[in-house]
Amino acid sequence: MQPFLQNLTIRPAQAADIPSVAAFLSGLSQRSLYLRYLMPLPSLALERAVEEARRLCNGERARVTLVALAGDEQVVGLAELVRDRQDATIAEVAIVVADQYQRVGIGTLLSDRLAAYAPGAQIRIIRAYSLPHNHAVRHLFARSGRPFSSDTRQGLTCYQLSLAGTYVLGRRQKCATLPFKGGVTATIFHAIM
């Protein structure tokens, strides 16, 4: 594990996080915004970033938003799990990591926390939409150790993963006994379950 990850805190977003989440969102590159929101955005103006941060941090029951915080409480990653409006056993996941912290494992840690939370919340299927060339999304689904499906139509790929039983990194485990890697602070299980 990278030393940086040992000082990382992953926890549910709170209303007090709105300013730091807005700063995080407004600091994302054009590429990261495109991969997260699936449309070209030259940048996210602070006013729009604050509006999006409010949506993410509002504590709505159909949404779980996690923040990954560096040792200085700087938001370096964000994950969102939103229940489907027609079927509450299905939820869509979206993850974004600050450009300078991509490819060090933050997205993986965030997805692990959401995947561990989902079965306890009676979520049986996790779905993600991405651009076909976003291989990070495919990697996150593949590393779950479960079969998953993907379907590309009209320029978007939909990944779908069934959570019958709980597998993390290909091992069957219960959420309550999920080990945390390298001392990473993860209060999510007690805070949102």
MOZIVEN-V278317 format. One record per residue. N is the residue number from 1. OMEGA is omega in whole degrees, -180 to 180 (NA if undefined). NEAR is the number of other C-alpha atoms within 10 Angstrom. D_LAST is the distance of its C-alpha to the last C-alpha in whole Angstrom. Layout:
n/omega/near/d_last
N/OMEGA/NEAR/D_LAST
N/OMEGA/NEAR/D_LAST
This chain:
n/omega/near/d_last
1/179/10/27
2/-179/9/28
3/180/8/29
4/-176/14/27
5/179/21/24
6/178/15/24
7/-177/16/24
8/175/24/21
9/175/22/18
10/-178/24/15
11/177/22/12
12/176/21/11
13/180/23/14
14/179/16/15
15/180/14/18
16/-180/11/20
17/-174/20/20
18/-180/21/22
19/-178/15/25
20/176/18/24
21/178/27/23
22/178/23/26
23/177/19/28
24/-178/21/26
25/-178/28/27
26/178/18/30
27/-180/18/31
28/178/20/30
29/177/17/33
30/179/16/35
31/-179/15/34
32/177/20/30
33/180/20/30
34/-180/17/32
35/-179/21/29
36/-174/19/26
37/174/14/28
38/174/15/30
39/-179/12/33
40/175/13/35
41/-179/15/35
42/176/12/37
43/176/18/35
44/-180/20/32
45/-175/14/34
46/180/16/32
47/179/11/32
48/178/14/30
49/178/21/28
50/178/20/27
51/179/12/26
52/178/16/24
53/177/22/22
54/179/19/22
55/-177/15/20
56/-173/24/18
57/-173/22/17
58/178/17/17
59/179/15/13
60/-176/11/14
61/-178/8/11
62/-175/12/13
63/169/19/13
64/177/22/10
65/177/25/13
66/173/25/13
67/171/28/16
68/-175/26/18
69/173/21/20
70/-176/17/24
71/-179/13/25
72/180/8/26
73/176/13/23
74/177/17/25
75/179/23/22
76/178/24/23
77/-176/25/21
78/177/27/19
79/-177/24/16
80/176/22/15
81/-175/24/14
82/178/19/15
83/174/20/15
84/-178/16/19
85/-179/10/20
86/-176/7/22
87/-175/10/20
88/177/15/16
89/178/16/15
90/177/23/17
91/178/22/16
92/180/17/18
93/174/20/17
94/-178/21/20
95/173/21/20
96/-179/22/23
97/178/25/24
98/-174/18/27
99/-176/15/30
100/-180/10/31
101/179/13/28
102/177/14/28
103/174/11/29
104/175/14/27
105/-179/15/24
106/178/24/22
107/178/24/21
108/179/19/20
109/179/21/18
110/-179/25/16
111/177/23/16
112/-179/18/15
113/179/22/12
114/180/21/11
115/178/22/13
116/180/22/10
117/-169/21/7
118/-178/22/9
119/178/18/10
120/178/15/7
121/180/12/7
122/173/12/11
123/-176/20/12
124/-179/18/16
125/174/20/18
126/-177/24/17
127/175/22/20
128/175/19/22
129/179/22/25
130/172/22/28
131/-175/19/31
132/-178/16/33
133/179/12/34
134/-176/13/31
135/179/10/30
136/179/13/27
137/179/21/25
138/180/19/27
139/180/11/27
140/179/15/23
141/-178/23/23
142/-177/16/26
143/178/13/24
144/-178/21/21
145/-179/14/24
146/172/18/23
147/177/12/26
148/179/16/25
149/174/15/28
150/-179/16/29
151/-180/11/31
152/178/13/33
153/175/9/35
154/174/6/37
155/177/10/36
156/174/14/32
157/176/20/30
158/174/16/27
159/179/19/25
160/-176/20/23
161/178/19/21
162/-179/16/20
163/176/21/17
164/-169/11/18
165/-178/11/17
166/178/23/16
167/174/19/18
168/-177/20/18
169/175/15/21
170/179/12/23
171/178/11/22
172/-179/12/20
173/172/15/17
174/-178/14/14
175/-176/18/10
176/-178/11/10
177/-179/8/14
178/179/16/14
179/175/10/17
180/-176/12/17
181/167/12/20
182/177/12/23
183/178/12/21
184/178/16/19
185/-180/17/16
186/-179/19/13
187/-173/13/10
188/-173/18/8
189/-180/17/6
190/-174/9/6
191/-174/9/6
192/-180/12/4
193/NA/9/0
